[in-house]
Amino acid sequence: MQATLHRALTRRGMEVTAVGDGRAALSQWAARQPDAVILDLTLPGLDGLQVLQQARTRGLRTPVLILTARGTVGDRVMGLNAGADDYLPKPFDLDELEARLRALVRRSADPGGNAAPLAPSNVQIGAIRYDKSSGALYLNGEVMELTPRELALMHALLAQPGHAVTKERLYELVFPGQLDVQYEAIEVVVYRLRKKLAGTGLTLMTLRGLGYLLRTDA
């Protein structure tokens, strides 16, 4: 699996370093400062979650995509809470993996991979303005009537306007720590928010394999 993935990504123009041991992976991560990390949870020495937790403790902010056979909601939430940026269960499609990796790199706020703040002040997109001081969203100067979950979803989408946000990341932000909530529940919030955005000049797009994107209508 490791060798196959290494060959496949290399053929797609990526420079890849493959490491099969958790401790060695952590050492290579710190030494090379890669643009993105694909992390398997099942590793000898240190498992993937331990590698991720120790990396974040050391201040390594590289975007991380967890790639594993553990595909339950609880496993996804555990990985995201440990500091992962995306989660792709096995079996997976190579095109989707490549798209997710490139999206992670694009979303990195700087070369060191520091994440952008969730709620930047005075974000304006189309007719909607986000006021950090009050936490409110305004449409043409009037406060938008949104549920707490819809508001959390909007905050996540407005954190980096013009960039897709993964479904996994949205689930973490909209349902923090709520392990009893089905993963698909995020789609219900997206559906309701999309209806409320109708006629505002904004469109909440679904990008297959990447997540959701808020854009202004042409």
C-alpha positions in Angstrom: 0.0 0.0 0.0 2.7 2.5 1.0 4.8 1.7 -2.1 1.8 1.8 -4.4 0.7 5.2 -3.1 4.2 6.6 -3.3 4.4 5.6 -7.0 1.0 6.9 -7.8 1.5 10.3 -6.2 5.0 10.7 -7.7 3.6 10.0 -11.2 1.2 12.9 -10.6 4.0 15.3 -10.1 4.3 15.3 -6.3 7.6 14.9 -4.4 6.8 12.2 -1.9 8.7 10.8 1.2 7.3 7.6 2.5 7.9 6.5 6.1 6.5 3.3 7.7 7.3 4.0 11.4 5.5 6.5 13.6 8.7 7.8 15.4 10.5 8.1 12.0 7.5 9.8 10.5 7.6 12.4 13.3 11.3 13.0 12.9 11.0 13.3 9.1 8.0 15.7 9.5 10.0 18.0 11.8 13.1 17.9 9.5 11.5 18.3 6.1 8.5 20.6 6.9 6.4 19.2 4.0 3.5 21.0 2.3 1.1 18.3 3.4 1.1 15.0 5.4 -0.8 11.9 4.7 -1.1 10.0 8.0 -2.2 6.4 8.5 -3.5 5.7 12.0 -2.0 2.2 12.2 1.7 2.7 12.5 4.4 0.8 14.5 6.3 2.7 17.2 3.8 5.5 17.5 0.3 5.2 16.1 -1.0 7.9 13.8 -2.9 9.8 16.5 0.1 9.9 18.7 2.3 11.2 15.8 -0.3 13.9 15.1 -0.7 15.0 18.7 3.0 15.2 19.3 3.5 17.1 16.0 0.9 19.7 17.0 2.4 20.0 20.5 5.8 20.7 18.9 4.1 23.5 16.8 4.2 21.6 13.5 1.2 23.1 11.6 1.5 21.2 8.3 -2.0 20.3 6.9 -2.7 16.6 7.7 -5.0 14.2 5.8 -5.7 11.0 7.8 -5.9 8.0 5.5 -7.2 4.9 7.3 -9.5 1.9 7.3 -11.2 3.3 10.5 -14.2 5.1 8.9 -16.7 5.6 11.7 -17.9 9.0 12.8 -16.2 8.6 16.2 -12.9 7.8 14.5 -13.2 10.8 12.2 -14.0 13.2 15.1 -11.1 11.8 17.2 -8.7 12.4 14.3 -10.0 15.9 13.6 -9.9 16.8 17.3 -6.3 15.6 17.5 -5.4 18.2 14.8 -6.1 16.6 11.4 -7.5 18.8 8.6 -9.1 16.2 6.5 -10.1 12.5 6.7 -10.3 9.9 3.9 -11.4 6.4 4.7 -10.1 3.3 2.8 -10.8 2.2 0.1 -10.4 5.6 -1.7 -10.1 7.0 -5.2 -6.7 8.4 -6.2 -8.2 11.3 -8.0 -10.1 12.3 -4.8 -6.9 11.9 -2.7 -5.0 14.1 -5.0 -7.8 16.7 -5.0 -8.0 16.7 -1.2 -4.2 17.1 -0.9 -4.0 20.0 -3.3 -7.0 21.7 -1.5 -5.2 21.3 1.9 -2.1 23.0 0.5 -4.1 25.8 -1.1 -5.9 26.4 2.2 -2.7 26.7 4.2 -2.6 30.3 5.5 1.2 30.6 5.1 4.2 28.4 4.2 4.4 27.0 7.7 0.8 25.8 7.5 -0.7 28.0 10.2 -4.5 27.9 10.1 -6.4 31.0 9.4 -8.6 32.2 12.2 -12.2 30.9 12.2 -13.9 34.3 12.4 -11.9 37.2 10.8 -13.3 40.6 11.6 -15.5 42.5 9.1 -15.7 39.8 6.4 -17.7 41.0 3.5 -18.8 38.7 0.6 -21.6 39.9 -1.7 -24.4 41.5 0.3 -23.4 39.6 3.5 -21.2 41.1 6.2 -19.9 39.3 9.3 -19.4 41.4 12.4 -16.8 39.8 14.7 -17.6 42.0 17.7 -21.3 40.9 17.8 -21.0 37.5 16.1 -23.9 38.5 13.8 -24.3 38.2 10.1 -25.9 41.1 8.2 -27.7 41.0 4.9 -28.0 44.4 3.3 -27.6 45.9 6.8 -30.2 43.7 8.5 -29.3 40.9 10.9 -29.8 37.5 9.3 -32.1 35.1 11.2 -29.9 31.9 11.4 -29.9 29.0 13.8 -26.7 28.5 15.9 -25.7 25.6 13.6 -26.3 27.6 10.4 -24.3 30.5 11.9 -21.4 28.1 12.7 -21.5 26.8 9.2 -21.4 30.4 7.8 -18.5 31.3 10.0 -16.5 28.3 8.7 -17.3 29.2 5.1 -16.4 32.9 5.6 -13.1 32.0 7.3 -11.4 31.7 3.9 -13.8 33.1 1.3 -13.3 31.5 -2.1 -11.9 28.3 -0.7 -13.7 25.0 -0.2 -14.2 23.7 3.3 -14.3 19.9 3.7 -17.4 18.2 5.0 -15.4 16.7 7.8 -14.2 20.1 9.0 -17.7 21.5 8.8 -19.0 18.6 10.9 -16.3 19.2 13.5 -17.2 22.9 13.7 -21.0 22.7 13.5 -21.4 19.6 15.9 -18.3 20.0 18.2 -18.0 17.0 20.5 -21.5 15.7 19.6 -20.6 12.1 18.9 -24.3 11.0 18.9 -25.0 13.2 15.8 -24.9 11.4 12.5 -22.2 12.5 10.1 -24.8 13.2 7.4 -26.5 15.8 9.6 -24.2 18.4 8.2 -26.0 18.0 4.8 -29.3 19.0 6.5 -27.7 22.2 7.8 -26.2 22.9 4.4 -29.6 22.4 2.7 -31.4 24.8 5.1 -28.7 27.4 4.8 -28.7 27.1 1.1 -32.5 27.9 1.1 -31.9 31.0 3.3 -29.2 32.3 0.9 -31.5 32.1 -2.1 -31.8 35.6 -3.6 -28.9 37.1 -1.6 -26.4 36.9 -4.5 -24.5 34.1 -2.8 -24.5 30.4 -3.7 -23.4 27.6 -1.4 -21.8 25.1 -3.8 -21.1 21.4 -3.3 -17.7 20.4 -4.7 -17.5 16.6 -5.0 -14.5 15.3 -3.1 -13.6 18.7 -1.8 -16.5 20.0 0.4 -18.5 23.2 0.2 -17.7 26.6 -1.2 -19.5 29.9 -0.7 -19.3 32.2 -3.8 -20.9 35.3 -5.2 -23.2 34.8 -8.2 -21.9 36.0 -11.5 
